[in-house]
Structures are given as C-alpha cells and as structure tokens.
Amino acid sequence: MVRRPIPKPSLEKTEFKGLAVVFREGAPFSEKDVKSLLEKEEIYRVFLPFSSDFKSFQERVGVVLPRIVFDSEKEAFESRLDTLFEKGCREAFAETLGVAMMAKKKGFRLLGGAGLNATNT
C-alpha cells in the first residue's frame, strides 16, 4: 500500500452575498429565466445543469456538477469541464468531494451542497 500525504484544504472565509438558485437536470428553464433571476438583487448565483448547452456563460452563472463520475466517464467529464471553462463558466456547485476536487483542479470556484455533509457552526 502506498501512502500519500493528505493535502490540507484551502478554506476561504466568505461572507453571505445572496441566494444561489440551482437548476437540476431536467428542470425547465431558459436563458430569459436566468437573466431575469440575475436582475434580482438577492440572487447571487445561478447554477445550471451540467449538460446545459449555453453558448457562453456570464459572471454569476455556474454549473451543477453530477454527484458521481465513474472511472469510465472521467475523461468525458474532464473534457466537458474544459469546454465549460472555455465558454466562460467559472463557478461549480458540487455535492460530492470527488467531483469537487476534479473541478477545482480545472480552475473552477466551488459552492458546496448538502451532499458534502458540511455544516456551518
């Protein structure tokens, strides 16, 4: 068994800036819906399904990462992350640590969901 050092997490202290709206796979929405949400002062971020086919991503719009990526899907997942990054997407909503780490390596800023089992104290 090979032992590897466990990397120390880099936690940023952030202030509450507003609400995040998360559209899951299959949720009906349009670019018009996203624009109208971003016009509201209390909405800080809007996260779209990972399979969203937007031509470009504006600031404050990110993607919802899938909860699980199997080894056989890893290459396609990383390719999709690269494509999203090229389109201007910089934010990702993650529910599991594995996909969060892959997105972080690609340069995405992360927002964690309840699936991470982390709470504020």
N, CA, C and O atoms as a GROMACS GRO file, in nm:
protein
  484
    1MET      N    1   0.083  -0.116   0.000
    1MET     CA    2   0.000   0.000   0.000
    1MET      C    3   0.089   0.125   0.000
    1MET      O    4   0.182   0.136   0.080
    2VAL      N    5   0.059   0.217  -0.090
    2VAL     CA    6   0.134   0.341  -0.100
    2VAL      C    7   0.063   0.448  -0.018
    2VAL      O    8  -0.057   0.472  -0.036
    3ARG      N    9   0.136   0.512   0.070
    3ARG     CA   10   0.077   0.620   0.150
    3ARG      C   11   0.111   0.754   0.085
    3ARG      O   12   0.226   0.783   0.053
    4ARG      N   13   0.006   0.832   0.067
    4ARG     CA   14   0.025   0.965   0.011
    4ARG      C   15  -0.013   1.067   0.117
    4ARG      O   16  -0.104   1.044   0.196
    5PRO      N   17   0.056   1.180   0.118
    5PRO     CA   18   0.017   1.283   0.214
    5PRO      C   19  -0.121   1.338   0.180
    5PRO      O   20  -0.155   1.355   0.063
    6ILE      N   21  -0.199   1.366   0.281
    6ILE     CA   22  -0.332   1.422   0.260
    6ILE      C   23  -0.316   1.573   0.244
    6ILE      O   24  -0.262   1.639   0.333
    7PRO      N   25  -0.364   1.629   0.131
    7PRO     CA   26  -0.348   1.774   0.113
    7PRO      C   27  -0.434   1.850   0.213
    7PRO      O   28  -0.546   1.809   0.245
    8LYS      N   29  -0.381   1.961   0.261
    8LYS     CA   30  -0.458   2.045   0.353
    8LYS      C   31  -0.560   2.124   0.272
    8LYS      O   32  -0.527   2.180   0.168
    9PRO      N   33  -0.684   2.130   0.320
    9PRO     CA   34  -0.785   2.207   0.246
    9PRO      C   35  -0.755   2.356   0.254
    9PRO      O   36  -0.708   2.406   0.356
   10SER      N   37  -0.782   2.424   0.146
   10SER     CA   38  -0.767   2.569   0.147
   10SER      C   39  -0.907   2.629   0.157
   10SER      O   40  -0.979   2.639   0.057
   11LEU      N   41  -0.943   2.666   0.276
   11LEU     CA   42  -1.076   2.720   0.300
   11LEU      C   43  -1.072   2.872   0.297
   11LEU      O   44  -0.992   2.935   0.366
   12GLU      N   45  -1.159   2.929   0.217
   12GLU     CA   46  -1.169   3.073   0.211
   12GLU      C   47  -1.282   3.117   0.302
   12GLU      O   48  -1.390   3.057   0.302
   13LYS      N   49  -1.259   3.220   0.379
   13LYS     CA   50  -1.367   3.274   0.461
   13LYS      C   51  -1.449   3.367   0.372
   13LYS      O   52  -1.396   3.462   0.315
   14THR      N   53  -1.575   3.337   0.360
   14THR     CA   54  -1.661   3.417   0.274
   14THR      C   55  -1.779   3.471   0.352
   14THR      O   56  -1.820   3.415   0.453
   15GLU      N   57  -1.830   3.580   0.304
   15GLU     CA   58  -1.950   3.640   0.363
   15GLU      C   59  -2.070   3.600   0.280
   15GLU      O   60  -2.058   3.571   0.161
   16PHE      N   61  -2.186   3.598   0.343
   16PHE     CA   62  -2.309   3.569   0.271
   16PHE      C   63  -2.336   3.685   0.176
   16PHE      O   64  -2.344   3.800   0.218
   17LYS      N   65  -2.348   3.655   0.049
   17LYS     CA   66  -2.368   3.759  -0.051
   17LYS      C   67  -2.505   3.752  -0.116
   17LYS      O   68  -2.542   3.844  -0.188
   18GLY      N   69  -2.579   3.647  -0.092
   18GLY     CA   70  -2.712   3.634  -0.152
   18GLY      C   71  -2.747   3.489  -0.173
   18GLY      O   72  -2.674   3.399  -0.130
   19LEU      N   73  -2.858   3.466  -0.238
   19LEU     CA   74  -2.908   3.332  -0.261
   19LEU      C   75  -2.852   3.272  -0.389
   19LEU      O   76  -2.822   3.343  -0.485
   20ALA      N   77  -2.839   3.140  -0.389
   20ALA     CA   78  -2.799   3.067  -0.509
   20ALA      C   79  -2.920   2.988  -0.557
   20ALA      O   80  -2.983   2.917  -0.479
   21VAL      N   81  -2.950   3.000  -0.684
   21VAL     CA   82  -3.058   2.922  -0.746
   21VAL      C   83  -2.994   2.808  -0.822
   21VAL      O   84  -2.904   2.828  -0.903
   22VAL      N   85  -3.040   2.686  -0.794
   22VAL     CA   86  -2.982   2.567  -0.854
   22VAL      C   87  -3.086   2.496  -0.939
   22VAL      O   88  -3.188   2.449  -0.887
   23PHE      N   89  -3.061   2.487  -1.069
   23PHE     CA   90  -3.146   2.411  -1.161
   23PHE      C   91  -3.086   2.273  -1.178
   23PHE      O   92  -2.972   2.261  -1.224
   24ARG      N   93  -3.159   2.170  -1.142
   24ARG     CA   94  -3.112   2.032  -1.157
   24ARG      C   95  -3.141   1.982  -1.298
   24ARG      O   96  -3.217   2.045  -1.372
   25GLU      N   97  -3.080   1.870  -1.335
   25GLU     CA   98  -3.105   1.808  -1.466
   25GLU      C   99  -3.256   1.787  -1.483
   25GLU      O  100  -3.323   1.738  -1.392
   26GLY      N  101  -3.307   1.824  -1.598
   26GLY     CA  102  -3.449   1.804  -1.628
   26GLY      C  103  -3.537   1.920  -1.588
   26GLY      O  104  -3.654   1.925  -1.625
   27ALA      N  105  -3.483   2.015  -1.512
   27ALA     CA  106  -3.562   2.131  -1.471
   27ALA      C  107  -3.582   2.224  -1.590
   27ALA      O  108  -3.487   2.254  -1.662
   28PRO      N  109  -3.706   2.269  -1.612
   28PRO     CA  110  -3.729   2.359  -1.726
   28PRO      C  111  -3.680   2.501  -1.695
   28PRO      O  112  -3.714   2.558  -1.591
   29PHE      N  113  -3.601   2.557  -1.784
   29PHE     CA  114  -3.554   2.695  -1.770
   29PHE      C  115  -3.508   2.743  -1.907
   29PHE      O  116  -3.483   2.663  -1.997
   30SER      N  117  -3.496   2.872  -1.920
   30SER     CA  118  -3.447   2.931  -2.046
   30SER      C  119  -3.344   3.038  -2.012
   30SER      O  120  -3.327   3.075  -1.895
   31GLU      N  121  -3.276   3.088  -2.114
   31GLU     CA  122  -3.180   3.196  -2.092
   31GLU      C  123  -3.251   3.319  -2.037
   31GLU      O  124  -3.195   3.394  -1.958
   32LYS      N  125  -3.375   3.338  -2.081
   32LYS     CA  126  -3.455   3.451  -2.031
   32LYS      C  127  -3.479   3.437  -1.880
   32LYS      O  128  -3.472   3.536  -1.807
   33ASP      N  129  -3.508   3.314  -1.834
   33ASP     CA  130  -3.527   3.289  -1.690
   33ASP      C  131  -3.401   3.324  -1.612
   33ASP      O  132  -3.408   3.388  -1.506
   34VAL      N  133  -3.287   3.283  -1.665
   34VAL     CA  134  -3.160   3.308  -1.598
   34VAL      C  135  -3.134   3.458  -1.590
   34VAL      O  136  -3.095   3.509  -1.484
   35LYS      N  137  -3.156   3.530  -1.700
   35LYS     CA  138  -3.134   3.675  -1.700
   35LYS      C  139  -3.225   3.745  -1.601
   35LYS      O  140  -3.182   3.836  -1.530
   36SER      N  141  -3.352   3.703  -1.594
   36SER     CA  142  -3.444   3.769  -1.501
   36SER      C  143  -3.406   3.740  -1.355
   36SER      O  144  -3.423   3.825  -1.268
   37LEU      N  145  -3.355   3.620  -1.328
   37LEU     CA  146  -3.309   3.590  -1.192
   37LEU      C  147  -3.190   3.676  -1.153
   37LEU      O  148  -3.183   3.727  -1.041
   38LEU      N  149  -3.096   3.694  -1.245
   38LEU     CA  150  -2.975   3.771  -1.216
   38LEU      C  151  -3.004   3.919  -1.196
   38LEU      O  152  -2.923   3.991  -1.138
   39GLU      N  153  -3.118   3.966  -1.245
   39GLU     CA  154  -3.156   4.105  -1.225
   39GLU      C  155  -3.203   4.131  -1.082
   39GLU      O  156  -3.206   4.246  -1.037
   40LYS      N  157  -3.239   4.025  -1.011
   40LYS     CA  158  -3.286   4.039  -0.872
   40LYS      C  159  -3.166   4.057  -0.780
   40LYS      O  160  -3.069   3.982  -0.786
   41GLU      N  161  -3.176   4.156  -0.695
   41GLU     CA  162  -3.065   4.190  -0.606
   41GLU      C  163  -3.028   4.078  -0.510
   41GLU      O  164  -2.910   4.061  -0.478
   42GLU      N  165  -3.127   4.002  -0.464
   42GLU     CA  166  -3.100   3.898  -0.364
   42GLU      C  167  -3.040   3.770  -0.423
   42GLU      O  168  -2.997   3.683  -0.348
   43ILE      N  169  -3.038   3.757  -0.555
   43ILE     CA  170  -2.980   3.638  -0.620
   43ILE      C  171  -2.833   3.664  -0.648
   43ILE      O  172  -2.797   3.756  -0.721
   44TYR      N  173  -2.749   3.581  -0.589
   44TYR     CA  174  -2.604   3.596  -0.602
   44TYR      C  175  -2.547   3.508  -0.714
   44TYR      O  176  -2.459   3.552  -0.788
   45ARG      N  177  -2.598   3.387  -0.726
   45ARG     CA  178  -2.551   3.292  -0.828
   45ARG      C  179  -2.667   3.212  -0.883
   45ARG      O  180  -2.766   3.187  -0.814
   46VAL      N  181  -2.653   3.171  -1.008
   46VAL     CA  182  -2.747   3.077  -1.070
   46VAL      C  183  -2.663   2.962  -1.124
   46VAL      O  184  -2.567   2.982  -1.198
   47PHE      N  185  -2.702   2.841  -1.087
   47PHE     CA  186  -2.630   2.721  -1.133
   47PHE      C  187  -2.720   2.641  -1.226
   47PHE      O  188  -2.834   2.609  -1.192
   48LEU      N  189  -2.667   2.609  -1.343
   48LEU     CA  190  -2.741   2.536  -1.446
   48LEU      C  191  -2.695   2.391  -1.452
   48LEU      O  192  -2.585   2.359  -1.408
   49PRO      N  193  -2.780   2.303  -1.507
   49PRO     CA  194  -2.739   2.162  -1.520
   49PRO      C  195  -2.608   2.148  -1.598
   49PRO      O  196  -2.579   2.228  -1.688
   50PHE      N  197  -2.532   2.048  -1.564
   50PHE     CA  198  -2.401   2.021  -1.625
   50PHE      C  199  -2.412   2.005  -1.776
   50PHE      O  200  -2.318   2.036  -1.849
   51SER      N  201  -2.525   1.956  -1.823
   51SER     CA  202  -2.543   1.932  -1.966
   51SER      C  203  -2.595   2.055  -2.040
   51SER      O  204  -2.624   2.046  -2.159
   52SER      N  205  -2.608   2.169  -1.972
   52SER     CA  206  -2.661   2.291  -2.035
   52SER      C  207  -2.581   2.326  -2.160
   52SER      O  208  -2.458   2.314  -2.163
   53ASP      N  209  -2.654   2.369  -2.262
   53ASP     CA  210  -2.588   2.400  -2.389
   53ASP      C  211  -2.588   2.549  -2.416
   53ASP      O  212  -2.622   2.592  -2.526
   54PHE      N  213  -2.550   2.629  -2.317
   54PHE     CA  214  -2.542   2.773  -2.337
   54PHE      C  215  -2.418   2.803  -2.421
   54PHE      O  216  -2.316   2.737  -2.408
   55LYS      N  217  -2.430   2.904  -2.508
   55LYS     CA  218  -2.317   2.939  -2.595
   55LYS      C  219  -2.204   3.001  -2.514
   55LYS      O  220  -2.086   2.980  -2.544
   56SER      N  221  -2.241   3.078  -2.412
   56SER     CA  222  -2.140   3.137  -2.324
   56SER      C  223  -2.201   3.158  -2.187
   56SER      O  224  -2.323   3.166  -2.171
   57PHE      N  225  -2.115   3.166  -2.089
   57PHE     CA  226  -2.160   3.184  -1.950
   57PHE      C  227  -2.118   3.322  -1.904
   57PHE      O  228  -2.004   3.364  -1.922
   58GLN      N  229  -2.212   3.391  -1.845
   58GLN     CA  230  -2.180   3.522  -1.790
   58GLN      C  231  -2.139   3.508  -1.645
   58GLN      O  232  -2.154   3.402  -1.584
   59GLU      N  233  -2.087   3.616  -1.590
   59GLU     CA  234  -2.048   3.615  -1.449
   59GLU      C  235  -2.170   3.582  -1.364
   59GLU      O  236  -2.282   3.622  -1.397
   60ARG      N  237  -2.148   3.511  -1.256
   60ARG     CA  238  -2.252   3.471  -1.160
   60ARG      C  239  -2.337   3.354  -1.209
   60ARG      O  240  -2.438   3.321  -1.147
   61VAL      N  241  -2.297   3.290  -1.320
   61VAL     CA  242  -2.368   3.171  -1.368
   61VAL      C  243  -2.269   3.055  -1.370
   61VAL      O  244  -2.161   3.065  -1.427
   62GLY      N  245  -2.309   2.946  -1.306
   62GLY     CA  246  -2.222   2.830  -1.299
   62GLY      C  247  -2.298   2.703  -1.336
   62GLY      O  248  -2.410   2.709  -1.387
   63VAL      N  249  -2.236   2.589  -1.309
   63VAL     CA  250  -2.299   2.460  -1.341
   63VAL      C  251  -2.308   2.373  -1.216
   63VAL      O  252  -2.229   2.385  -1.123
   64VAL      N  253  -2.408   2.285  -1.219
   64VAL     CA  254  -2.425   2.185  -1.114
   64VAL      C  255  -2.349   2.060  -1.159
   64VAL      O  256  -2.380   2.003  -1.263
   65LEU      N  257  -2.252   2.020  -1.082
   65LEU     CA  258  -2.175   1.900  -1.116
   65LEU      C  259  -2.255   1.775  -1.084
   65LEU      O  260  -2.333   1.774  -0.988
   66PRO      N  261  -2.236   1.669  -1.162
   66PRO     CA  262  -2.302   1.542  -1.127
   66PRO      C  263  -2.246   1.490  -0.996
   66PRO      O  264  -2.131   1.517  -0.961
   67ARG      N  265  -2.328   1.416  -0.923
   67ARG     CA  266  -2.282   1.365  -0.793
   67ARG      C  267  -2.175   1.258  -0.809
   67ARG      O  268  -2.083   1.249  -0.727
   68ILE      N  269  -2.186   1.178  -0.913
   68ILE     CA  270  -2.094   1.065  -0.931
   68ILE      C  271  -2.038   1.068  -1.072
   68ILE      O  272  -2.110   1.092  -1.168
   69VAL      N  273  -1.908   1.045  -1.083
   69VAL     CA  274  -1.844   1.026  -1.212
   69VAL      C  275  -1.767   0.895  -1.203
   69VAL      O  276  -1.670   0.884  -1.128
   70PHE      N  277  -1.811   0.796  -1.280
   70PHE     CA  278  -1.744   0.667  -1.280
   70PHE      C  279  -1.612   0.677  -1.357
   70PHE      O  280  -1.595   0.768  -1.438
   71ASP      N  281  -1.521   0.586  -1.331
   71ASP     CA  282  -1.392   0.587  -1.400
   71ASP      C  283  -1.408   0.589  -1.552
   71ASP      O  284  -1.332   0.656  -1.622
   72SER      N  285  -1.507   0.517  -1.600
   72SER     CA  286  -1.529   0.511  -1.745
   72SER      C  287  -1.580   0.644  -1.801
   72SER      O  288  -1.576   0.665  -1.922
   73GLU      N  289  -1.628   0.733  -1.715
   73GLU     CA  290  -1.681   0.864  -1.757
   73GLU      C  291  -1.585   0.979  -1.729
   73GLU      O  292  -1.612   1.093  -1.767
   74LYS      N  293  -1.476   0.951  -1.662
   74LYS     CA  294  -1.386   1.056  -1.616
   74LYS      C  295  -1.331   1.141  -1.730
   74LYS      O  296  -1.328   1.264  -1.720
   75GLU      N  297  -1.288   1.079  -1.838
   75GLU     CA  298  -1.231   1.154  -1.950
   75GLU      C  299  -1.335   1.247  -2.011
   75GLU      O  300  -1.304   1.363  -2.041
   76ALA      N  301  -1.457   1.199  -2.032
   76ALA     CA  302  -1.564   1.282  -2.088
   76ALA      C  303  -1.602   1.395  -1.992
   76ALA      O  304  -1.630   1.507  -2.035
   77PHE      N  305  -1.601   1.365  -1.863
   77PHE     CA  306  -1.633   1.466  -1.761
   77PHE      C  307  -1.529   1.578  -1.764
   77PHE      O  308  -1.564   1.696  -1.766
   78GLU      N  309  -1.402   1.542  -1.765
   78GLU     CA  310  -1.296   1.642  -1.767
   78GLU      C  311  -1.298   1.723  -1.897
   78GLU      O  312  -1.269   1.843  -1.896
   79SER      N  313  -1.331   1.658  -2.008
   79SER     CA  314  -1.343   1.727  -2.135
   79SER      C  315  -1.458   1.829  -2.130
   79SER      O  316  -1.445   1.941  -2.180
   80ARG      N  317  -1.569   1.790  -2.069
   80ARG     CA  318  -1.683   1.881  -2.054
   80ARG      C  319  -1.646   1.998  -1.964
   80ARG      O  320  -1.685   2.112  -1.993
   81LEU      N  321  -1.571   1.973  -1.857
   81LEU     CA  322  -1.525   2.083  -1.771
   81LEU      C  323  -1.440   2.181  -1.851
   81LEU      O  324  -1.455   2.302  -1.837
   82ASP      N  325  -1.350   2.129  -1.935
   82ASP     CA  326  -1.267   2.216  -2.019
   82ASP      C  327  -1.352   2.301  -2.112
   82ASP      O  328  -1.328   2.421  -2.128
   83THR      N  329  -1.452   2.239  -2.174
   83THR     CA  330  -1.541   2.311  -2.265
   83THR      C  331  -1.617   2.421  -2.193
   83THR      O  332  -1.628   2.533  -2.242
   84LEU      N  333  -1.670   2.389  -2.076
   84LEU     CA  334  -1.743   2.489  -1.997
   84LEU      C  335  -1.652   2.605  -1.957
   84LEU      O  336  -1.693   2.720  -1.960
   85PHE      N  337  -1.529   2.573  -1.920
   85PHE     CA  338  -1.433   2.677  -1.881
   85PHE      C  339  -1.403   2.768  -1.999
   85PHE      O  340  -1.393   2.890  -1.984
   86GLU      N  341  -1.388   2.708  -2.117
   86GLU     CA  342  -1.362   2.787  -2.238
   86GLU      C  343  -1.479   2.879  -2.272
   86GLU      O  344  -1.459   2.986  -2.329
   87LYS      N  345  -1.601   2.838  -2.236
   87LYS     CA  346  -1.720   2.919  -2.261
   87LYS      C  347  -1.739   3.028  -2.155
   87LYS      O  348  -1.835   3.105  -2.162
   88GLY      N  349  -1.650   3.033  -2.058
   88GLY     CA  350  -1.656   3.138  -1.957
   88GLY      C  351  -1.713   3.097  -1.823
   88GLY      O  352  -1.725   3.181  -1.734
   89CYS      N  353  -1.749   2.972  -1.807
   89CYS     CA  354  -1.803   2.925  -1.680
   89CYS      C  355  -1.689   2.912  -1.579
   89CYS      O  356  -1.587   2.849  -1.607
   90ARG      N  357  -1.706   2.972  -1.462
   90ARG     CA  358  -1.602   2.968  -1.360
   90ARG      C  359  -1.653   2.915  -1.226
   90ARG      O  360  -1.574   2.894  -1.134
   91GLU      N  361  -1.784   2.893  -1.214
   91GLU     CA  362  -1.845   2.851  -1.088
   91GLU      C  363  -1.900   2.710  -1.102
   91GLU      O  364  -1.953   2.674  -1.207
   92ALA      N  365  -1.890   2.631  -0.996
   92ALA     CA  366  -1.945   2.495  -0.997
   92ALA      C  367  -2.009   2.465  -0.862
   92ALA      O  368  -1.955   2.501  -0.757
   93PHE      N  369  -2.123   2.399  -0.865
   93PHE     CA  370  -2.195   2.357  -0.745
   93PHE      C  371  -2.172   2.207  -0.730
   93PHE      O  372  -2.212   2.129  -0.815
   94ALA      N  373  -2.106   2.168  -0.621
   94ALA     CA  374  -2.067   2.028  -0.602
   94ALA      C  375  -2.136   1.968  -0.480
   94ALA      O  376  -2.148   2.032  -0.375
   95GLU      N  377  -2.182   1.845  -0.495
   95GLU     CA  378  -2.245   1.771  -0.385
   95GLU      C  379  -2.155   1.662  -0.330
   95GLU      O  380  -2.183   1.607  -0.223
   96THR      N  381  -2.046   1.630  -0.401
   96THR     CA  382  -1.954   1.526  -0.354
   96THR      C  383  -1.810   1.574  -0.370
   96THR      O  384  -1.778   1.654  -0.458
   97LEU      N  385  -1.725   1.523  -0.285
   97LEU     CA  386  -1.587   1.568  -0.280
   97LEU      C  387  -1.508   1.530  -0.406
   97LEU      O  388  -1.426   1.609  -0.454
   98GLY      N  389  -1.532   1.412  -0.460
   98GLY     CA  390  -1.457   1.366  -0.577
   98GLY      C  391  -1.472   1.458  -0.697
   98GLY      O  392  -1.373   1.499  -0.757
   99VAL      N  393  -1.596   1.491  -0.731
   99VAL     CA  394  -1.617   1.580  -0.846
   99VAL      C  395  -1.574   1.723  -0.813
   99VAL      O  396  -1.528   1.795  -0.902
  100ALA      N  397  -1.587   1.762  -0.688
  100ALA     CA  398  -1.541   1.896  -0.647
  100ALA      C  399  -1.392   1.910  -0.669
  100ALA      O  400  -1.345   2.012  -0.719
  101MET      N  401  -1.316   1.807  -0.632
  101MET     CA  402  -1.171   1.811  -0.648
  101MET      C  403  -1.132   1.818  -0.796
  101MET      O  404  -1.038   1.889  -0.833
  102MET      N  405  -1.203   1.743  -0.881
  102MET     CA  406  -1.172   1.746  -1.025
  102MET      C  407  -1.198   1.885  -1.082
  102MET      O  408  -1.119   1.936  -1.162
  103ALA      N  409  -1.310   1.947  -1.042
  103ALA     CA  410  -1.343   2.081  -1.092
  103ALA      C  411  -1.244   2.185  -1.039
  103ALA      O  412  -1.205   2.277  -1.111
  104LYS      N  413  -1.205   2.171  -0.914
  104LYS     CA  414  -1.109   2.265  -0.854
  104LYS      C  415  -0.976   2.261  -0.929
  104LYS      O  416  -0.914   2.365  -0.951
  105LYS      N  417  -0.932   2.140  -0.968
  105LYS     CA  418  -0.808   2.127  -1.044
  105LYS      C  419  -0.816   2.196  -1.180
  105LYS      O  420  -0.714   2.239  -1.235
  106LYS      N  421  -0.937   2.207  -1.234
  106LYS     CA  422  -0.957   2.273  -1.363
  106LYS      C  423  -0.973   2.424  -1.349
  106LYS      O  424  -0.983   2.495  -1.449
  107GLY      N  425  -0.975   2.473  -1.224
  107GLY     CA  426  -0.980   2.617  -1.203
  107GLY      C  427  -1.116   2.674  -1.164
  107GLY      O  428  -1.132   2.795  -1.159
  108PHE      N  429  -1.213   2.588  -1.137
  108PHE     CA  430  -1.346   2.636  -1.100
  108PHE      C  431  -1.351   2.680  -0.954
  108PHE      O  432  -1.284   2.622  -0.869
  109ARG      N  433  -1.431   2.784  -0.926
  109ARG     CA  434  -1.465   2.820  -0.789
  109ARG      C  435  -1.584   2.734  -0.749
  109ARG      O  436  -1.674   2.713  -0.830
  110LEU      N  437  -1.584   2.686  -0.627
  110LEU     CA  438  -1.685   2.588  -0.586
  110LEU      C  439  -1.781   2.642  -0.481
  110LEU      O  440  -1.745   2.722  -0.395
  111LEU      N  441  -1.904   2.593  -0.491
  111LEU     CA  442  -2.003   2.610  -0.386
  111LEU      C  443  -2.048   2.469  -0.351
  111LEU      O  444  -2.086   2.391  -0.439
  112GLY      N  445  -2.043   2.436  -0.223
  112GLY     CA  446  -2.076   2.302  -0.180
  112GLY      C  447  -2.222   2.288  -0.143
  112GLY      O  448  -2.282   2.380  -0.087
  113GLY      N  449  -2.279   2.172  -0.176
  113GLY     CA  450  -2.417   2.142  -0.143
  113GLY      C  451  -2.426   2.052  -0.021
  113GLY      O  452  -2.326   2.018   0.041
  114ALA      N  453  -2.548   2.014   0.012
  114ALA     CA  454  -2.574   1.933   0.131
  114ALA      C  455  -2.510   1.796   0.123
  114ALA      O  456  -2.484   1.734   0.226
  115GLY      N  457  -2.484   1.746   0.003
  115GLY     CA  458  -2.423   1.615  -0.013
  115GLY      C  459  -2.284   1.605   0.046
  115GLY      O  460  -2.234   1.495   0.068
  116LEU      N  461  -2.220   1.718   0.072
  116LEU     CA  462  -2.087   1.716   0.132
  116LEU      C  463  -2.091   1.691   0.282
  116LEU      O  464  -1.988   1.670   0.345
  117ASN      N  465  -2.212   1.694   0.340
  117ASN     CA  466  -2.229   1.675   0.483
  117ASN      C  467  -2.146   1.772   0.566
  117ASN      O  468  -2.092   1.735   0.670
  118ALA      N  469  -2.137   1.895   0.520
  118ALA     CA  470  -2.067   2.000   0.593
  118ALA      C  471  -2.171   2.100   0.642
  118ALA      O  472  -2.267   2.132   0.571
  119THR      N  473  -2.150   2.150   0.762
  119THR     CA  474  -2.244   2.248   0.816
  119THR      C  475  -2.169   2.366   0.872
  119THR      O  476  -2.051   2.356   0.906
  120ASN      N  477  -2.238   2.477   0.882
  120ASN     CA  478  -2.180   2.595   0.946
  120ASN      C  479  -2.200   2.583   1.096
  120ASN      O  480  -2.304   2.535   1.141
  121THR      N  481  -2.103   2.627   1.171
  121THR     CA  482  -2.119   2.624   1.317
  121THR      C  483  -2.104   2.764   1.374
  121THR      O  484  -2.114   2.783   1.495
   0.00000   0.00000   0.00000
